[in-house]
Amino acid sequence: MKDKQDEELSALIQQQATRYKMDDQLRAKFRTQLLLASAGQPDPASKNKAPKSIRPKIRLGKSWAIDLIGWRNLAISFLFGVALTLLLTPRIPPLSLLNSIDEELVADHVRSLRVGPLLQVQSSDRHTVKPWFQGKLDYAPPVLDLAADDFPLLGGRVEHIDKNSIATLVYGRHGHVINLFVWPSESQSAIQNTQIKGFNLSHWSDARMQFWVVSDMDSTELARFVQLLQAKLLKL
């Protein structure tokens, strides 16, 4: 027991004061004062009882004084501050989340064209494509055919973006590929258009689903595709 106490005492002295060689009597007195200070009680051996508001001090040598309660409270405050900082500091999201969603979808569009797969179900029949998503998603995306307007349905696939499975419908137009990403949304927003790395994007929500269209097609042609798609969606 004595060895363990000596080790604890040695560690405290090394952290808070210069090295000082104590005899057994002074060591015992130091430890008693430390325990009393930790408990917030005065030294019973002292004739002059110091008020609780006065912090007991022990002097080592001629110039060193250790404020037993003071440094202990300071250490506790420091540790509390560190813990509070860790709790309040926002967690840094995964790298994939640092990019905006439109950048993620453009990257996915390019990846589907370069390495694929572009299509997991290949069909121009929406009655073939729509049932294919059953069991692969927890929602039923609308699947529309715009072949009569020169935007034929080519098929679809399931993409995984930010750990979410997303329905992706693929349309064609004079050699261009249009990726239409669809997933549920309770909000409603008007069409927003942007361009990233030469790719045109359109995005909107109808309080049931949100739609993201990505293609290298001319912005005017892509806007026509969006108008035709929205007109079909209103009839569902």
Backbone as CSV, one residue per row, in Angstrom:
resi,resn,N_x,N_y,N_z,CA_x,CA_y,CA_z,C_x,C_y,C_z
1,MET,0.825,-1.202,0.000,0.000,0.000,0.000,0.862,1.256,0.000
2,LYS,1.946,1.204,0.821,2.829,2.357,0.907,3.493,2.657,-0.422
3,ASP,3.904,1.600,-1.146,4.545,1.821,-2.448,3.595,2.491,-3.416
4,LYS,2.347,2.085,-3.401,1.365,2.677,-4.313,1.132,4.132,-3.977
5,GLN,1.043,4.441,-2.680,0.852,5.827,-2.276,2.040,6.685,-2.692
6,ASP,3.257,6.130,-2.533,4.450,6.861,-2.927,4.444,7.158,-4.420
7,GLU,3.982,6.188,-5.200,3.949,6.393,-6.652,2.973,7.509,-7.010
8,GLU,1.800,7.525,-6.373,0.821,8.569,-6.645,1.359,9.932,-6.229
9,LEU,1.995,9.973,-5.076,2.556,11.223,-4.586,3.662,11.729,-5.499
10,SER,4.494,10.819,-5.960,5.603,11.194,-6.837,5.088,11.779,-8.139
11,ALA,4.022,11.168,-8.676,3.457,11.661,-9.935,2.899,13.069,-9.769
12,LEU,2.217,13.327,-8.652,1.658,14.659,-8.407,2.749,15.710,-8.268
13,ILE,3.809,15.366,-7.560,4.893,16.320,-7.357,5.594,16.635,-8.664
14,GLN,5.811,15.607,-9.483,6.492,15.814,-10.763,5.681,16.711,-11.682
15,GLN,4.342,16.632,-11.584,3.492,17.445,-12.455,3.377,18.880,-11.971
16,GLN,3.404,19.098,-10.661,3.068,20.399,-10.119,4.214,21.162,-9.459
17,ALA,5.361,20.547,-9.252,6.440,21.237,-8.559,7.776,20.729,-9.024
18,THR,8.806,21.459,-8.636,10.153,20.983,-8.921,10.469,19.819,-8.005
19,ARG,11.471,19.066,-8.340,11.851,17.922,-7.517,12.304,18.392,-6.137
20,TYR,11.806,17.703,-5.155,12.150,18.063,-3.784,12.201,16.783,-2.972
21,LYS,13.292,16.519,-2.302,13.459,15.290,-1.542,12.853,15.478,-0.158
22,MET,11.829,14.659,0.143,11.142,14.756,1.421,11.558,13.620,2.344
23,ASP,11.511,13.918,3.654,11.643,12.804,4.591,10.260,12.196,4.816
24,ASP,10.190,11.096,5.530,8.933,10.374,5.716,7.895,11.232,6.415
25,GLN,8.310,12.045,7.359,7.363,12.858,8.115,6.704,13.914,7.218
26,LEU,7.556,14.583,6.433,7.017,15.600,5.533,6.156,14.979,4.439
27,ARG,6.566,13.796,3.967,5.789,13.090,2.941,4.392,12.766,3.471
28,ALA,4.324,12.281,4.723,3.035,11.934,5.305,2.167,13.170,5.476
29,LYS,2.793,14.285,5.902,2.036,15.518,6.085,1.502,16.039,4.752
30,PHE,2.344,15.957,3.740,1.935,16.398,2.402,0.732,15.608,1.908
31,ARG,0.798,14.308,2.078,-0.307,13.456,1.605,-1.584,13.733,2.394
32,THR,-1.448,13.960,3.697,-2.620,14.273,4.514,-3.288,15.561,4.044
33,GLN,-2.467,16.577,3.795,-2.990,17.848,3.310,-3.685,17.679,1.958
34,LEU,-3.108,16.862,1.104,-3.685,16.631,-0.221,-5.044,15.969,-0.122
35,LEU,-5.151,14.945,0.729,-6.422,14.245,0.904,-7.478,15.159,1.499
36,LEU,-7.088,15.968,2.480,-8.024,16.894,3.097,-8.497,17.944,2.093
37,ALA,-7.564,18.429,1.283,-7.934,19.431,0.273,-8.882,18.850,-0.748
38,SER,-8.640,17.601,-1.136,-9.515,16.947,-2.114,-10.919,16.791,-1.564
39,ALA,-11.035,16.552,-0.240,-12.347,16.375,0.385,-12.976,17.697,0.780
40,GLY,-12.224,18.807,0.603,-12.747,20.117,0.977,-12.825,20.338,2.465
41,GLN,-11.960,19.675,3.259,-11.976,19.784,4.708,-10.674,20.388,5.196
42,PRO,-10.713,21.093,6.345,-9.482,21.652,6.909,-8.685,20.570,7.591
43,ASP,-7.448,20.859,7.880,-6.555,19.919,8.539,-6.932,19.826,10.013
44,PRO,-7.377,18.646,10.511,-7.768,18.523,11.912,-6.594,18.707,12.850
45,ALA,-5.371,18.528,12.360,-4.202,18.664,13.216,-3.793,20.116,13.417
46,SER,-4.400,20.994,12.633,-4.039,22.405,12.720,-4.823,23.062,13.841
47,LYS,-4.157,23.872,14.647,-4.818,24.567,15.752,-5.639,25.718,15.225
48,ASN,-5.130,26.378,14.225,-5.851,27.498,13.645,-6.624,27.011,12.434
49,LYS,-7.900,26.794,12.598,-8.724,26.277,11.518,-8.935,27.360,10.474
50,ALA,-8.512,27.099,9.291,-8.691,28.078,8.219,-10.083,27.965,7.649
51,PRO,-10.729,29.071,7.345,-12.054,29.013,6.704,-11.963,28.286,5.377
52,LYS,-13.112,27.754,4.940,-13.142,27.001,3.679,-12.781,27.888,2.500
53,SER,-13.019,29.194,2.658,-12.730,30.091,1.537,-11.244,30.306,1.346
54,ILE,-10.437,29.958,2.402,-8.990,30.118,2.308,-8.381,28.815,1.857
55,ARG,-7.618,28.838,0.816,-7.042,27.629,0.263,-5.765,27.269,1.005
56,PRO,-5.678,26.046,1.544,-4.454,25.654,2.244,-3.286,25.528,1.284
57,LYS,-2.127,25.959,1.742,-0.939,25.909,0.905,0.169,25.162,1.622
58,ILE,1.014,24.504,0.888,2.190,23.823,1.432,3.398,24.370,0.709
59,ARG,4.377,24.778,1.449,5.571,25.364,0.856,6.670,24.322,0.775
60,LEU,7.280,24.246,-0.367,8.415,23.346,-0.587,9.644,24.215,-0.804
61,GLY,10.660,24.063,0.090,11.852,24.897,-0.026,11.521,26.327,0.358
62,LYS,12.191,27.266,-0.258,12.049,28.670,0.114,11.110,29.438,-0.805
63,SER,10.962,28.973,-2.045,10.238,29.819,-2.994,9.040,29.147,-3.647
64,TRP,8.834,27.822,-3.441,7.756,27.117,-4.130,6.561,26.963,-3.208
65,ALA,5.408,27.287,-3.721,4.167,27.095,-2.969,3.145,26.450,-3.874
66,ILE,2.516,25.409,-3.375,1.519,24.693,-4.184,0.136,24.982,-3.629
67,ASP,-0.707,25.549,-4.416,-2.087,25.787,-4.025,-2.860,24.510,-4.313
68,LEU,-3.045,23.692,-3.289,-3.561,22.338,-3.497,-4.934,22.328,-4.149
69,ILE,-5.831,23.157,-3.620,-7.167,23.175,-4.202,-7.156,23.908,-5.539
70,GLY,-6.325,24.952,-5.598,-6.288,25.753,-6.821,-5.881,24.979,-8.041
71,TRP,-4.753,24.261,-7.950,-4.310,23.547,-9.154,-5.230,22.389,-9.482
72,ARG,-5.847,21.811,-8.443,-6.784,20.710,-8.697,-8.018,21.213,-9.444
73,ASN,-8.553,22.358,-8.992,-9.703,22.933,-9.691,-9.344,23.367,-11.098
74,LEU,-8.111,23.874,-11.245,-7.657,24.284,-12.575,-7.596,23.092,-13.520
75,ALA,-7.078,21.968,-12.996,-6.998,20.760,-13.828,-8.372,20.266,-14.208
76,ILE,-9.310,20.303,-13.230,-10.674,19.858,-13.520,-11.322,20.766,-14.555
77,SER,-11.103,22.069,-14.413,-11.671,23.016,-15.381,-11.118,22.778,-16.776
78,PHE,-9.812,22.494,-16.842,-9.195,22.244,-18.137,-9.790,21.004,-18.799
79,LEU,-9.917,19.909,-18.012,-10.475,18.678,-18.568,-11.929,18.867,-18.982
80,PHE,-12.678,19.629,-18.181,-14.068,19.897,-18.529,-14.154,20.694,-19.822
81,GLY,-13.247,21.663,-19.975,-13.240,22.455,-21.197,-12.935,21.624,-22.426
82,VAL,-11.969,20.702,-22.283,-11.640,19.811,-23.401,-12.833,18.955,-23.774
83,ALA,-13.495,18.366,-22.754,-14.650,17.513,-23.024,-15.771,18.294,-23.681
84,LEU,-16.007,19.533,-23.191,-17.058,20.355,-23.776,-16.750,20.723,-25.216
85,THR,-15.481,21.000,-25.483,-15.078,21.323,-26.858,-15.326,20.155,-27.800
86,LEU,-15.003,18.940,-27.316,-15.207,17.762,-28.150,-16.681,17.529,-28.424
87,LEU,-17.524,17.831,-27.420,-18.950,17.616,-27.594,-19.569,18.622,-28.545
88,LEU,-19.075,19.880,-28.470,-19.677,20.942,-29.268,-19.088,21.079,-30.652
89,THR,-17.918,20.510,-30.879,-17.294,20.613,-32.193,-18.063,19.761,-33.198
90,PRO,-18.524,20.342,-34.301,-19.275,19.559,-35.291,-18.437,18.422,-35.850
91,ARG,-19.087,17.287,-36.014,-18.396,16.155,-36.613,-18.149,16.420,-38.091
92,ILE,-16.961,16.113,-38.536,-16.639,16.288,-39.950,-17.294,15.173,-40.743
93,PRO,-18.138,15.484,-41.694,-18.820,14.439,-42.445,-17.847,13.650,-43.299
94,PRO,-18.263,12.451,-43.723,-17.416,11.663,-44.615,-17.070,12.446,-45.871
95,LEU,-15.961,12.071,-46.496,-15.478,12.807,-47.659,-16.527,12.892,-48.753
96,SER,-17.309,11.814,-48.929,-18.303,11.803,-49.996,-19.379,12.860,-49.780
97,LEU,-19.577,13.294,-48.488,-20.613,14.255,-48.213,-20.121,15.688,-48.364
98,LEU,-18.817,15.865,-48.468,-18.288,17.206,-48.576,-18.620,17.818,-49.928
99,ASN,-18.833,16.993,-50.926,-19.222,17.487,-52.233,-20.729,17.709,-52.254
100,SER,-21.184,18.716,-52.999,-22.609,18.945,-53.131,-23.231,17.829,-53.940
101,ILE,-24.551,17.688,-53.801,-25.246,16.571,-54.446,-25.145,16.652,-55.966
102,ASP,-25.145,17.865,-56.507,-25.061,17.968,-57.966,-23.698,17.490,-58.471
103,GLU,-22.634,17.756,-57.705,-21.313,17.254,-58.090,-21.264,15.729,-58.004
104,GLU,-21.921,15.175,-56.984,-21.991,13.717,-56.847,-22.689,13.097,-58.057
105,LEU,-23.770,13.708,-58.487,-24.548,13.141,-59.590,-23.824,13.294,-60.923
106,VAL,-23.114,14.390,-61.105,-22.308,14.543,-62.325,-21.227,13.477,-62.355
107,ALA,-20.568,13.247,-61.220,-19.538,12.209,-61.155,-20.137,10.845,-61.461
108,ASP,-21.342,10.598,-60.970,-21.996,9.320,-61.229,-22.374,9.187,-62.698
109,HIS,-22.814,10.283,-63.284,-23.155,10.286,-64.712,-21.935,9.915,-65.552
110,VAL,-20.809,10.532,-65.256,-19.574,10.250,-65.995,-19.128,8.816,-65.771
111,ARG,-19.203,8.355,-64.547,-18.788,6.993,-64.237,-19.639,5.963,-64.977
112,SER,-20.943,6.236,-65.083,-21.822,5.296,-65.778,-21.490,5.204,-67.265
113,LEU,-21.012,6.308,-67.850,-20.660,6.315,-69.268,-19.292,5.680,-69.518
114,ARG,-18.379,5.852,-68.564,-17.016,5.348,-68.765,-16.873,3.871,-68.409
115,VAL,-17.282,3.525,-67.213,-17.056,2.153,-66.734,-18.348,1.379,-66.519
116,GLY,-19.481,2.095,-66.499,-20.755,1.423,-66.350,-20.984,0.868,-64.953
117,PRO,-22.095,0.153,-64.783,-23.068,-0.101,-65.853,-23.988,1.091,-66.076
118,LEU,-24.258,1.369,-67.330,-25.219,2.405,-67.643,-26.634,1.879,-67.455
119,LEU,-26.843,0.628,-67.814,-28.161,0.009,-67.715,-28.055,-1.335,-66.997
120,GLN,-28.907,-1.523,-66.022,-29.043,-2.831,-65.380,-30.286,-3.537,-65.889
121,VAL,-31.220,-2.759,-66.353,-32.368,-3.302,-67.069,-32.484,-2.494,-68.354
122,GLN,-32.415,-3.157,-69.473,-32.424,-2.471,-70.770,-33.735,-2.746,-71.467
123,SER,-34.531,-1.687,-71.584,-35.830,-1.818,-72.231,-36.406,-0.435,-72.485
124,SER,-37.140,-0.307,-73.587,-37.839,0.936,-73.885,-39.287,0.882,-73.404
125,ASP,-39.662,-0.239,-72.799,-41.023,-0.430,-72.308,-41.062,-0.085,-70.810
126,ARG,-41.795,0.949,-70.458,-41.841,1.358,-69.051,-42.500,0.294,-68.178
127,HIS,-43.325,-0.548,-68.772,-43.964,-1.623,-68.010,-42.971,-2.754,-67.705
128,THR,-41.837,-2.713,-68.346,-40.760,-3.645,-68.019,-39.793,-3.020,-67.016
129,VAL,-39.519,-1.748,-67.202,-38.549,-1.062,-66.346,-39.104,-0.811,-64.952
130,LYS,-40.344,-0.337,-64.862,-40.912,0.003,-63.552,-40.968,-1.205,-62.616
131,PRO,-41.481,-2.351,-63.038,-41.503,-3.505,-62.128,-40.109,-3.994,-61.738
132,TRP,-39.112,-3.713,-62.550,-37.757,-4.170,-62.253,-37.246,-3.564,-60.938
133,PHE,-37.712,-2.368,-60.588,-37.254,-1.707,-59.363,-37.854,-2.324,-58.096
134,GLN,-38.911,-3.123,-58.241,-39.533,-3.731,-57.069,-38.537,-4.642,-56.353
135,GLY,-38.467,-4.487,-55.042,-37.538,-5.284,-54.244,-36.137,-4.716,-54.187
136,LYS,-35.854,-3.728,-55.044,-34.526,-3.095,-55.052,-34.548,-1.731,-54.370
137,LEU,-35.741,-1.152,-54.249,-35.911,0.153,-53.613,-37.065,0.078,-52.628
138,ASP,-37.097,1.014,-51.694,-38.222,1.064,-50.755,-39.261,2.092,-51.196
139,TYR,-39.234,2.461,-52.469,-40.239,3.345,-53.051,-40.383,2.991,-54.526
140,ALA,-41.488,3.450,-55.122,-41.766,3.139,-56.531,-41.590,4.408,-57.360
141,PRO,-40.518,4.514,-58.131,-40.293,5.724,-58.931,-41.227,5.751,-60.141
142,PRO,-41.657,6.934,-60.560,-42.448,7.022,-61.787,-41.554,6.767,-62.998
143,VAL,-42.030,5.960,-63.912,-41.269,5.651,-65.123,-42.116,6.056,-66.319
144,LEU,-41.613,6.985,-67.111,-42.369,7.512,-68.242,-41.592,7.306,-69.529
145,ASP,-42.324,7.090,-70.602,-41.706,6.923,-71.921,-41.982,8.176,-72.754
146,LEU,-40.919,8.775,-73.262,-41.054,9.984,-74.077,-40.586,9.735,-75.506
147,ALA,-40.723,8.501,-75.954,-40.253,8.142,-77.291,-40.976,8.931,-78.378
148,ALA,-42.236,9.218,-78.137,-43.009,9.962,-79.137,-42.479,11.380,-79.312
149,ASP,-41.732,11.855,-78.327,-41.153,13.206,-78.383,-39.645,13.157,-78.644
150,ASP,-39.178,12.024,-79.144,-37.769,11.825,-79.496,-36.831,11.777,-78.285
151,PHE,-37.366,11.347,-77.154,-36.557,11.085,-75.958,-36.878,9.667,-75.475
152,PRO,-36.439,8.675,-76.206,-36.819,7.299,-75.861,-36.195,6.835,-74.538
153,LEU,-36.959,6.033,-73.823,-36.465,5.392,-72.611,-35.528,4.256,-73.008
154,LEU,-34.347,4.221,-72.410,-33.379,3.170,-72.713,-33.350,2.073,-71.644
155,GLY,-33.719,2.423,-70.431,-33.703,1.446,-69.340,-33.447,2.144,-68.014
156,GLY,-32.893,1.399,-67.084,-32.643,1.986,-65.764,-31.632,1.193,-64.964
157,ARG,-31.314,1.710,-63.821,-30.385,1.053,-62.895,-30.602,1.626,-61.501
158,VAL,-29.996,1.009,-60.517,-30.029,1.507,-59.146,-28.638,2.016,-58.794
159,GLU,-28.570,3.270,-58.371,-27.302,3.850,-57.946,-27.279,3.957,-56.421
160,HIS,-26.068,3.953,-55.865,-25.903,4.075,-54.418,-25.100,5.344,-54.150
161,ILE,-25.803,6.355,-53.656,-25.199,7.642,-53.387,-25.422,7.981,-51.923
162,ASP,-24.328,8.238,-51.232,-24.394,8.525,-49.800,-25.150,7.419,-49.062
163,LYS,-24.869,6.171,-49.429,-25.436,4.976,-48.804,-26.943,4.851,-49.042
164,ASN,-27.473,5.607,-49.973,-28.889,5.514,-50.319,-29.042,4.906,-51.707
165,SER,-30.015,4.050,-51.861,-30.308,3.451,-53.159,-31.250,4.376,-53.916
166,ILE,-30.851,4.749,-55.117,-31.592,5.746,-55.887,-31.937,5.194,-57.266
167,ALA,-33.186,5.382,-57.643,-33.625,4.968,-58.978,-33.028,5.894,-60.024
168,THR,-32.485,5.298,-61.072,-31.883,6.075,-62.157,-32.475,5.595,-63.469
169,LEU,-33.152,6.504,-64.156,-33.741,6.205,-65.458,-32.868,6.828,-66.532
170,VAL,-32.710,6.098,-67.623,-31.801,6.537,-68.687,-32.605,6.775,-69.966
171,TYR,-32.421,7.956,-70.531,-33.073,8.327,-71.778,-31.998,8.694,-72.803
172,GLY,-32.372,8.665,-74.069,-31.442,9.006,-75.143,-32.000,10.098,-76.030
173,ARG,-31.086,10.770,-76.743,-31.502,11.817,-77.672,-30.355,12.101,-78.628
174,HIS,-30.454,11.601,-79.861,-29.454,11.859,-80.892,-28.034,11.573,-80.395
175,GLY,-27.833,10.458,-79.788,-26.505,10.060,-79.318,-26.152,10.567,-77.923
176,HIS,-26.973,11.421,-77.369,-26.732,11.917,-76.012,-27.442,11.028,-74.996
177,VAL,-26.871,10.949,-73.834,-27.456,10.164,-72.746,-27.949,11.109,-71.666
178,ILE,-29.150,10.836,-71.185,-29.744,11.612,-70.088,-29.937,10.682,-68.900
179,ASN,-29.323,11.023,-67.786,-29.543,10.291,-66.545,-30.545,11.058,-65.701
180,LEU,-31.629,10.393,-65.334,-32.662,10.987,-64.491,-32.655,10.260,-63.149
181,PHE,-32.239,10.965,-62.093,-32.186,10.401,-60.749,-33.463,10.791,-60.008
182,VAL,-34.100,9.811,-59.396,-35.391,10.045,-58.751,-35.393,9.421,-57.360
183,TRP,-35.790,10.214,-56.352,-36.002,9.643,-55.019,-37.024,10.497,-54.268
184,PRO,-37.629,9.963,-53.207,-38.734,10.650,-52.528,-38.333,11.992,-51.930
185,SER,-39.309,12.895,-51.872,-39.126,14.197,-51.238,-40.497,14.738,-50.851
186,GLU,-40.610,15.260,-49.639,-41.874,15.833,-49.184,-41.959,17.324,-49.483
187,SER,-40.866,17.899,-49.918,-40.858,19.337,-50.218,-41.184,19.571,-51.694
188,GLN,-41.412,20.827,-52.012,-41.711,21.203,-53.388,-40.825,22.382,-53.768
189,SER,-40.223,22.309,-54.932,-39.342,23.390,-55.374,-39.421,23.535,-56.882
190,ALA,-39.209,24.748,-57.327,-39.241,25.033,-58.762,-37.961,24.518,-59.421
191,ILE,-37.956,24.552,-60.734,-36.808,24.052,-61.491,-35.587,24.943,-61.245
192,GLN,-34.493,24.306,-60.987,-33.217,24.997,-60.834,-32.233,24.407,-61.841
193,ASN,-31.590,25.256,-62.590,-30.646,24.821,-63.615,-29.235,25.259,-63.264
194,THR,-28.296,24.408,-63.559,-26.900,24.742,-63.325,-26.034,23.971,-64.305
195,GLN,-24.743,24.282,-64.306,-23.810,23.576,-65.177,-22.526,23.312,-64.409
196,ILE,-22.052,22.072,-64.495,-20.823,21.664,-63.812,-19.950,20.907,-64.805
197,LYS,-18.756,21.411,-65.030,-17.784,20.763,-65.908,-18.353,20.480,-67.291
198,GLY,-19.177,21.362,-67.781,-19.742,21.213,-69.114,-21.021,20.410,-69.164
199,PHE,-21.441,19.822,-68.044,-22.685,19.053,-67.992,-23.800,19.939,-67.468
200,ASN,-24.954,19.833,-68.100,-26.124,20.597,-67.684,-26.962,19.778,-66.707
201,LEU,-27.458,20.467,-65.687,-28.274,19.805,-64.674,-29.564,20.595,-64.460
202,SER,-30.643,19.863,-64.194,-31.915,20.464,-63.812,-32.447,19.705,-62.609
203,HIS,-33.031,20.443,-61.675,-33.515,19.823,-60.454,-34.829,20.467,-60.033
204,TRP,-35.770,19.634,-59.575,-37.025,20.146,-59.025,-37.670,19.061,-58.156
205,SER,-38.666,19.482,-57.367,-39.407,18.554,-56.513,-40.886,18.849,-56.645
206,ASP,-41.719,17.795,-56.551,-43.162,17.988,-56.682,-43.923,17.548,-55.432
207,ALA,-43.215,17.501,-54.286,-43.796,17.098,-52.999,-44.045,15.597,-52.909
208,ARG,-43.716,14.883,-53.946,-43.759,13.419,-53.903,-42.370,12.841,-54.179
209,MET,-41.763,13.343,-55.219,-40.432,12.906,-55.623,-39.593,14.130,-55.983
210,GLN,-38.302,13.970,-55.908,-37.408,14.986,-56.455,-36.655,14.381,-57.630
211,PHE,-36.383,15.218,-58.604,-35.820,14.770,-59.866,-34.548,15.559,-60.159
212,TRP,-33.524,14.831,-60.562,-32.265,15.432,-60.990,-31.936,14.906,-62.381
213,VAL,-31.778,15.809,-63.316,-31.473,15.452,-64.703,-30.051,15.900,-65.015
214,VAL,-29.248,14.985,-65.551,-27.856,15.286,-65.889,-27.578,14.816,-67.310
215,SER,-26.968,15.686,-68.113,-26.635,15.311,-69.486,-25.641,16.317,-70.065
216,ASP,-24.945,15.880,-71.127,-24.083,16.811,-71.851,-24.853,17.475,-72.988
217,MET,-26.143,17.223,-73.024,-27.004,17.805,-74.047,-27.087,19.323,-73.890
218,ASP,-27.364,19.996,-74.974,-27.538,21.434,-74.954,-28.627,21.808,-73.944
219,SER,-28.407,22.916,-73.244,-29.338,23.323,-72.192,-30.756,23.544,-72.714
220,THR,-30.881,24.027,-73.945,-32.218,24.241,-74.520,-32.927,22.917,-74.730
221,GLU,-32.214,21.926,-75.265,-32.804,20.596,-75.477,-33.137,19.926,-74.151
222,LEU,-32.264,20.127,-73.166,-32.522,19.514,-71.870,-33.743,20.153,-71.209
223,ALA,-33.910,21.452,-71.392,-35.079,22.140,-70.837,-36.366,21.608,-71.471
224,ARG,-36.306,21.271,-72.734,-37.477,20.689,-73.403,-37.799,19.317,-72.827
225,PHE,-36.771,18.534,-72.573,-36.973,17.224,-71.964,-37.653,17.373,-70.606
226,VAL,-37.194,18.332,-69.807,-37.763,18.556,-68.479,-39.229,18.969,-68.587
227,GLN,-39.562,19.851,-69.519,-40.944,20.298,-69.694,-41.857,19.143,-70.082
228,LEU,-41.383,18.303,-70.996,-42.183,17.147,-71.413,-42.382,16.184,-70.244
229,LEU,-41.330,15.979,-69.461,-41.414,15.056,-68.331,-42.376,15.587,-67.280
230,GLN,-42.321,16.877,-66.991,-43.207,17.442,-65.997,-44.669,17.373,-66.445
231,ALA,-44.902,17.590,-67.713,-46.279,17.510,-68.227,-46.826,16.097,-68.077
232,LYS,-45.995,15.084,-68.295,-46.414,13.683,-68.133,-46.662,13.371,-66.653
233,LEU,-45.825,13.912,-65.783,-45.948,13.642,-64.351,-47.254,14.196,-63.796
234,LEU,-47.704,15.332,-64.311,-48.951,15.926,-63.836,-50.159,15.053,-64.132
235,LYS,-50.037,14.177,-65.110,-51.148,13.314,-65.507,-51.197,12.014,-64.691
236,LEU,-50.191,11.753,-63.903,-50.165,10.512,-63.121,-51.139,10.560,-61.939
